Amino acid sequence: MEASSLLTQEIDVDPTVTFSDTNQRYNWFRANRYKAIRALFIFSLLTGSNGLQWITFAPIALQLQGYYNISSIAINWLSQVYMASYIIFILPCTWLSEKDNLKATLTYGSLLNAIGAWLRYAGCNRNMFWLLMMGQAVSASAQSFTLGYPAKLAAIWFPIKQRAAATAIGVFANQLGSAIGFILSPISVPATDNQEQLYNNFAALLLAQACACMLIAILVLAVFPQEPDIERGRPSANIDTIHYGSTQPDTGDVILPKSGSSELHNSDVILPNSKSTEPGINDAILPKSEVNAMNEGRGKTAQDSINTLIKDRKSFKNSVKRLILDRNFMLLLFAYGIITGSYYAISTLLDEIILPEIPHQEVSVGIMGFILIISGLVGAFLVGFWLDWTRRYKGTTVFFYVCSVLSAAGFTLAVHFKQLQLLFFICGVFGFFATAILPVGFEFAAEMTYPISEGLSSGLLNCSAQVFGISLISIMDKILNNPSNILKANCVLTGLLAFGAILSCLIKLERRRETIESNIL
C-alpha cells in the first residue's frame, strides 16, 4: 500500500474518543508533584557536588603546586580532565543511559562521584598526586551521567510549562557547586608555609567532600523516585508494527492525525503503541508531516517509511546520525560550544589575563571569578522562567549571544586600559548572559530534535563545549605566554564569539516538541 493511499484510507472510529484527556494528565502531574520536586532536589545535590569537585583545586593551585612539587600544567589538568573525560565518555554513557531509566543513570553517576571523592581523599599525601589525579578522573567520568540530564529530568517529571524552569534549576545547581568551591577551597586551605598544617586542612576538605558525595549517592539509591515506564507525550520504544483497517484504537495506539487535533478522524492511521486498553497519558501523536517528508520522492511504502521512522526513534546509532545530519542542530552545536568554551577559557585563565596588566590584584581576580559564576547562576535561573512564559528559544539565544559578544569586547578594552573597577561589572554581565545560554541551549535542542532523547542532544552540546573549552584554553595559554599578547588573545576570543553569534542567527527553529505535545495537553 502506497503512502498516499495509507494516509487517506478510511477507518471507522468513534469521533468522540479523545487521544488523551487533559485532566488526566494534569491530575498525574499534580499527584506526582512531590516526587518531581524530590527528583529535582536530589539531582541538584548530585550535579552540584560534581561541579564543586571540578573546581576544588583551582583556587588553591599555588599551594598545591608547592605541596606536591609539581608543575602548573599538572595542576591545571586537575580541571581539564573533566573536559577531556566528558569528550571520551559522553557517547558510551549516553548509550548506556538510553538502555536504562533515569534513576539507573544517576545511580551510575552518583557512585562514580562518591568513589572518585574517596580516591581524592586517599591521594592527599604529598607523594600520592597520581592517586589524587585518578580520583579526579573518576569524578570527572561521573559528569557524563549528570551534566546533560536536566532537560531529560524536566521532560519526565514536569509539565511543559514548567520544564524550562526545571532545566534551569538543574543547570543552576551545577554552577552553584562551582561557585561554592571557589569560596570553600581558599577558606578551608589558607596559604601557609607549615606543610603539616597544609596537609591537615587539605585532608579535612577532601574528607568532608567525600562524606557528602557518599550521602548523596545513598539518597539517589534510596530516595530518588522511579519514573514511569514510558515518558509521557513520547512515542513508545515498543512500536514495531502497523495495523490497517482497524475499526477503533486499541492497545494504546499511536495516532498519525489528519488534522493535528486530539480527536480521532476517519482518515487517521493507527499504530499499536502500548498495552493499555484505551488511549491515555502515555500515548503520543506523530505528526503527518514527518511521514510525508519521509515518503516524498523516495518511492517507499507507508509501512516502510513508518518502520524507518520508528527504527530511528528506537536506535541510539540512528538518533546520533539524525542529529549529525540535522543542519539546525549542528549550527546550535557549534554556537553553543563556542560560547560555553569561551566561558570556560575566561574562568580558567582569568588571572593570566588580568594580573600582567593590573599586578598585585590576586584577591580582586578571585572576587571577579566568583562574580562571574554567581551572576551566571542568576541568569540561568531567570531565563528558565522566561522561556516557560514566552517559548522564544531562538530570540533568547541570539539576544544573549549578542550581549555576550558586547561584554567580551568591553572586557578586552577594560583589561587593555587597566580599568579594574569596570572589570567587576563586566565580569558580572558576561557571566549573566554566557551562563544563561546553558539551559537555553538544552531546551532549544530538545525542542528542535524531538522526540530524540533530551539526554543525547544535551550530551552532544556539552561535548562540543568541552572540545571548544580545551582548545581555547590551550590556544590562549600559548598566546598568553608572552604578556604583550594579552590584547591579541582577548581579540581572538571576542572574534570567535562574534562568529558564534552569526551561527545562532542562522538557526531555524522547528517547534517539534511543542507541536506534538500541544495535541496531547
C-alpha positions in Angstrom: 0.0 0.0 0.0 1.5 3.4 -1.0 1.9 6.3 1.3 -0.8 8.4 -0.3 -3.4 5.7 0.0 -2.5 4.8 3.5 -2.7 8.3 4.8 -6.2 8.8 3.3 -7.6 5.3 4.0 -10.9 5.3 5.8 -11.0 3.8 9.3 -14.3 3.6 11.1 -13.7 5.0 14.5 -15.8 6.8 17.1 -15.0 10.6 16.6 -15.9 11.3 20.2 -12.9 9.3 21.5 -10.1 11.6 22.5 -6.5 10.7 22.1 -5.6 11.8 25.6 -7.5 13.5 28.4 -6.1 16.9 29.6 -7.5 16.5 33.1 -6.0 13.0 33.3 -2.5 14.4 32.5 -3.0 17.4 34.9 -4.0 15.0 37.7 -1.0 12.8 37.0 1.4 15.8 37.3 -0.4 17.1 40.4 -0.4 13.7 42.1 3.3 13.3 41.5 4.5 16.9 42.1 6.2 16.0 45.3 8.1 13.2 43.6 9.1 15.7 40.9 10.4 18.2 43.5 12.3 15.4 45.2 13.8 14.2 42.0 15.0 17.7 41.1 16.3 18.4 44.6 18.4 15.2 44.7 19.6 15.7 41.1 20.7 19.2 42.1 22.7 17.9 45.0 24.4 15.4 42.8 25.3 17.7 39.9 26.3 20.5 42.4 28.7 18.2 44.3 30.3 17.2 41.0 30.7 20.8 40.0 32.3 21.5 43.4 34.8 18.7 42.9 35.7 20.1 39.5 36.8 23.5 40.8 38.2 22.4 44.2 41.9 22.7 43.2 41.9 25.8 41.0 41.6 28.4 43.8 44.5 26.8 45.8 46.7 25.9 42.8 49.8 27.7 44.0 49.7 26.0 47.4 49.2 22.6 45.8 51.9 23.2 43.3 54.5 23.6 46.1 52.9 20.9 48.3 53.1 18.2 45.6 56.2 19.7 44.0 54.7 19.6 40.5 54.3 21.9 37.6 51.4 24.2 36.9 50.5 22.1 33.9 49.8 19.1 36.1 47.7 21.2 38.5 45.7 22.6 35.6 44.9 19.1 34.4 43.0 18.5 37.6 40.5 20.8 36.0 40.9 19.9 32.3 40.5 16.2 33.0 36.8 17.0 33.4 36.6 18.3 29.9 38.7 15.5 28.4 36.7 12.8 30.2 33.4 14.2 29.0 34.5 14.1 25.4 35.7 10.5 25.7 32.7 9.1 27.7 29.7 11.0 26.6 28.5 8.8 23.8 29.1 5.5 25.7 27.4 6.9 28.8 24.5 8.2 26.8 24.1 4.9 25.0 24.0 3.2 28.4 21.6 5.7 29.8 19.2 5.1 26.8 19.1 1.4 27.7 18.3 2.1 31.3 16.0 4.6 33.1 16.9 7.9 34.6 17.3 6.6 38.1 19.8 4.0 36.9 21.7 6.6 35.0 22.0 8.9 38.0 22.9 5.9 40.2 25.9 5.3 38.0 26.9 8.9 38.2 26.5 9.1 42.0 28.6 6.0 42.6 31.4 7.2 40.4 31.1 10.7 42.1 31.5 9.1 45.5 34.3 6.7 44.6 36.2 9.5 42.9 35.8 11.7 46.1 37.2 8.9 48.3 40.2 8.3 45.9 40.9 12.0 46.0 41.0 11.9 49.8 43.3 8.9 49.7 45.6 11.0 47.5 46.0 13.9 49.8 49.5 12.8 50.9 52.4 14.6 49.3 53.7 11.6 47.4 50.3 10.5 46.2 49.4 13.0 43.5 48.9 10.2 41.0 46.1 8.9 43.2 44.6 12.4 43.5 44.5 12.6 39.7 43.0 9.2 39.4 40.2 10.2 41.8 39.6 13.4 39.9 39.4 11.4 36.7 36.8 9.1 38.2 34.8 12.0 39.5 35.1 13.6 36.0 33.6 10.5 34.4 30.6 10.9 36.7 29.6 14.1 35.0 28.8 12.2 31.8 25.9 10.7 33.7 24.7 14.1 35.2 25.7 17.2 33.2 23.5 16.7 30.2 20.4 15.4 32.0 18.5 18.5 33.4 16.3 18.6 30.3 15.6 14.9 30.4 14.6 15.0 34.1 12.3 18.0 33.4 10.7 16.2 30.4 9.9 13.2 32.6 8.6 14.8 35.8 7.3 18.3 34.9 4.5 19.6 32.7 5.5 21.5 29.6 5.0 25.0 31.1 7.5 24.2 34.0 10.2 22.3 32.0 12.4 25.3 31.1 12.5 26.4 34.8 13.2 22.9 36.0 16.0 22.6 33.4 17.4 26.0 34.5 17.4 24.9 38.2 19.4 21.7 37.2 22.0 23.8 35.4 21.9 26.4 38.2 22.8 23.6 40.7 26.0 22.6 38.9 27.1 26.2 38.6 26.3 26.8 42.3 28.5 23.9 43.3 31.4 25.5 41.3 30.7 28.9 43.0 30.8 27.2 46.4 34.1 25.5 45.5 35.7 28.9 44.6 34.9 30.1 48.1 35.2 26.9 50.2 38.7 25.9 49.0 40.7 29.0 49.9 38.8 29.4 53.2 39.5 25.7 54.1 43.1 25.7 52.9 44.6 29.1 53.5 48.1 29.9 52.4 50.7 28.7 54.9 54.4 27.7 55.0 53.6 24.9 57.5 53.4 21.8 55.4 51.8 19.7 58.2 49.1 22.3 58.7 48.5 22.5 54.9 48.1 18.7 54.9 45.6 18.7 57.7 43.5 21.4 56.1 43.6 19.8 52.7 42.8 16.4 54.1 39.8 17.8 56.1 38.5 19.5 52.9 38.6 16.3 50.8 37.2 14.2 53.6 34.2 16.4 54.0 33.6 16.3 50.3 33.9 12.5 50.2 31.4 12.1 53.0 28.9 14.5 51.3 29.2 12.6 48.0 28.6 9.3 49.7 25.4 10.6 51.4 24.2 11.9 48.0 24.8 8.5 46.4 22.7 6.9 49.2 19.9 9.5 48.5 19.9 8.6 44.8 19.8 4.9 45.6 17.1 5.0 48.3 15.0 8.2 47.8 15.2 9.2 44.1 11.8 8.3 42.6 11.4 5.7 39.9 10.0 7.3 36.8 7.1 5.9 34.8 7.8 3.1 32.4 7.0 5.3 29.4 7.8 9.0 29.2 4.6 10.9 28.7 4.0 12.5 25.4 6.7 10.5 23.6 6.3 7.6 21.2 6.9 4.3 23.0 10.0 2.2 22.2 7.7 -0.8 21.7 6.3 0.4 18.4 7.2 -2.2 15.8 4.2 -2.9 13.5 1.4 -1.2 11.7 -2.3 -2.2 11.7 -4.5 -1.4 8.7 -8.3 -1.2 8.7 -8.7 -1.2 12.5 -12.2 -0.2 13.5 -11.2 1.5 16.7 -8.0 2.3 18.6 -6.9 -0.4 20.9 -3.7 -1.4 22.8 -2.9 2.2 23.5 -2.4 3.1 19.8 -0.3 5.9 18.4 -2.3 8.1 16.1 -1.0 9.7 12.9 -3.6 12.5 12.8 -5.1 14.1 9.7 -5.9 17.4 11.3 -3.5 17.6 14.3 -6.3 17.6 16.8 -6.6 15.3 19.7 -9.8 13.7 18.4 -9.7 10.7 16.0 -10.9 11.1 12.5 -11.7 8.6 9.8 -8.5 9.3 7.8 -6.2 8.8 10.8 -3.7 6.0 10.7 -3.5 3.8 13.9 -0.2 2.3 15.1 -0.1 0.0 18.2 1.9 1.5 20.9 1.4 0.1 24.4 -0.8 -2.5 26.1 -3.3 -0.1 27.6 -7.0 -0.6 26.8 -7.6 2.9 25.6 -5.6 6.0 24.6 -4.1 7.5 27.7 -1.4 9.8 29.1 1.3 7.6 27.8 0.2 7.8 24.2 1.7 10.1 21.6 0.9 11.8 18.3 3.3 11.5 15.4 2.6 14.4 13.0 1.6 13.6 9.5 4.2 15.9 8.1 7.0 13.7 9.3 5.7 10.7 7.5 5.0 12.7 4.3 8.6 14.1 4.4 10.0 10.6 4.7 7.8 9.3 1.8 8.2 12.2 -0.5 10.3 11.3 -3.6 11.5 8.0 -2.2 9.0 5.6 -3.6 8.6 3.8 -0.3 5.5 2.2 1.0 4.0 3.8 4.1 4.8 0.8 6.2 8.5 1.0 5.1 8.6 4.7 5.9 6.9 4.4 9.3 9.0 1.5 10.3 12.1 3.5 9.4 10.8 6.4 11.5 10.2 4.1 14.4 13.5 2.4 14.0 15.2 5.8 14.2 13.4 6.6 17.4 14.5 3.3 18.9 18.1 3.1 17.7 20.8 5.1 19.5 23.0 4.9 16.5 20.3 6.3 14.2 19.5 9.0 16.7 23.1 10.2 16.7 23.1 10.1 12.9 19.9 12.1 12.6 21.3 14.7 14.9 24.6 15.0 12.9 22.6 15.4 9.7 20.3 18.0 11.2 21.6 21.4 9.9 19.9 23.4 12.6 21.2 21.2 15.4 24.7 21.4 14.1 24.5 25.2 13.9 23.4 25.2 17.6 26.1 22.6 18.4 28.9 24.9 17.2 27.3 28.1 18.5 26.8 26.5 22.0 30.3 25.1 22.0 31.9 28.4 21.2 30.2 30.5 23.9 30.4 27.9 26.6 34.0 27.1 25.7 34.8 30.8 25.8 33.2 31.0 29.3 35.5 28.1 30.4 38.5 29.8 29.0 37.9 33.1 30.7 37.1 31.4 34.0 40.3 29.3 33.9 42.7 32.0 32.6 41.3 35.0 34.4 44.5 35.6 36.5 46.8 35.1 33.4 44.7 37.7 31.5 44.4 40.4 34.3 47.4 40.2 36.6 50.1 41.1 33.9 48.1 44.2 33.1 47.0 45.0 36.7 49.5 43.4 39.0 49.1 42.6 42.8 45.3 42.2 42.5 45.0 38.4 43.2 42.2 38.9 45.7 40.3 41.1 43.2 40.7 38.4 40.5 39.3 35.8 42.8 36.3 38.0 43.5 35.8 38.6 39.8 35.7 34.8 39.3 33.1 34.5 42.0 31.0 37.3 40.4 31.3 35.6 37.0 29.7 32.4 38.4 27.2 33.9 40.7 25.8 36.3 38.0 25.6 33.3 35.7 23.5 31.5 38.3 21.1 34.3 38.4 20.9 34.4 34.6 20.4 30.7 34.3 17.7 30.7 37.0 15.7 33.6 35.5 15.9 32.5 31.9 14.1 29.3 32.7 11.0 31.2 33.8 11.4 33.5 30.7 11.3 30.5 28.4 8.3 28.9 30.1 6.5 32.2 29.7 7.5 33.1 26.1 8.8 29.9 24.4 11.1 32.1 22.4 14.1 29.9 22.1 15.9 31.4 19.1 15.2 35.1 20.0 16.6 34.5 23.5 19.6 32.6 22.2 20.5 35.4 19.7 19.9 38.2 22.3 22.0 36.5 25.0 24.8 35.8 22.4 25.0 39.4 21.2 25.1 40.6 24.8 27.9 38.2 25.5 29.9 39.4 22.5 29.5 43.1 23.6 30.5 42.2 27.2 33.6 40.3 25.8 34.6 43.4 23.8 34.1 45.5 26.9 36.3 43.1 28.9 39.0 43.3 26.3 39.0 47.1 26.4 38.8 47.3 30.2 41.8 45.0 30.6 43.8 46.9 28.0 43.1 50.2 29.7 43.6 48.8 33.2 40.1 49.7 34.4 39.9 47.4 37.5 36.5 48.7 38.9 34.9 48.3 35.5 36.1 44.7 35.2 34.0 43.7 38.2 30.8 44.9 36.4 31.8 43.4 33.0 32.6 40.0 34.5 29.1 40.0 36.0 27.5 41.0 32.7 29.4 38.3 30.8 28.7 35.6 33.3 25.0 36.5 33.4 24.5 36.1 29.6 27.1 33.4 28.8 25.9 31.0 31.6 22.3 31.6 30.8 22.9 30.1 27.4 23.3 26.7 29.0 19.6 26.0 29.9 18.5 27.9 26.7 20.7 25.6 24.6 19.3 22.4 26.3 15.7 23.4 25.8 16.3 24.7 22.3 17.9 21.4 21.3 15.1 19.4 22.9 12.5 21.4 21.0 14.1 21.1 17.6 15.2 17.4 17.8 12.1 15.9 19.5 11.4 13.0 20.0 15.1 12.2 20.2 16.2 11.8 23.8 16.9 15.1 25.6 19.9 13.4 27.3 21.5 12.7 23.9 21.0 16.2 22.4 22.2 17.8 25.7 25.1 15.4 25.9 26.4 16.4 22.5 26.0 20.1 23.3 28.1 19.6 26.4 30.7 17.6 24.4 31.0 20.5 22.0 31.5 22.8 25.0 34.3 20.6 26.3 36.1 20.4 23.0 36.0 24.2 22.5 36.9 24.7 26.2 40.1 22.6 26.0 41.0 24.1 22.6 40.5 27.7 23.6 42.4 27.2 26.9 45.3 25.6 25.1 45.4 28.3 22.4 45.0 31.2 24.7 47.5 29.8 27.2 50.2 29.7 24.4 49.3 33.2 23.3 49.5 34.5 26.9 53.0 33.1 27.4 54.0 36.5 26.1 52.3 39.1 28.3 52.4 41.6 25.4 49.9 39.3 23.6 47.0 39.8 26.1 45.1 42.1 23.8 45.6 39.7 20.9 44.3 36.8 23.0 41.2 38.7 24.0 40.5 39.9 20.5 40.7 36.2 19.2 38.2 35.2 21.9 35.8 38.2 21.0 36.1 37.5 17.3 35.2 33.8 17.8 32.2 34.8 19.9 31.0 37.1 17.1 31.2 34.2 14.7 29.2 32.1 17.1 26.5 34.9 17.2 26.3 34.7 13.4 25.8 31.0 13.6 23.0 31.4 16.1 21.2 33.8 13.8 21.2 31.1 11.0 19.4 28.5 13.2 15.8 27.9 12.1 13.5 27.0 15.0 11.4 23.9 14.4 8.8 23.6 17.2 8.6 19.8 17.0 8.0 19.1 20.7 5.5 21.9 21.2 3.6 20.9 18.1 3.3 17.3 19.1 2.6 17.8 22.8 0.0 20.5 22.1 -2.1 17.7 20.6 -1.9 15.9 23.9 -2.3 18.6 26.5 
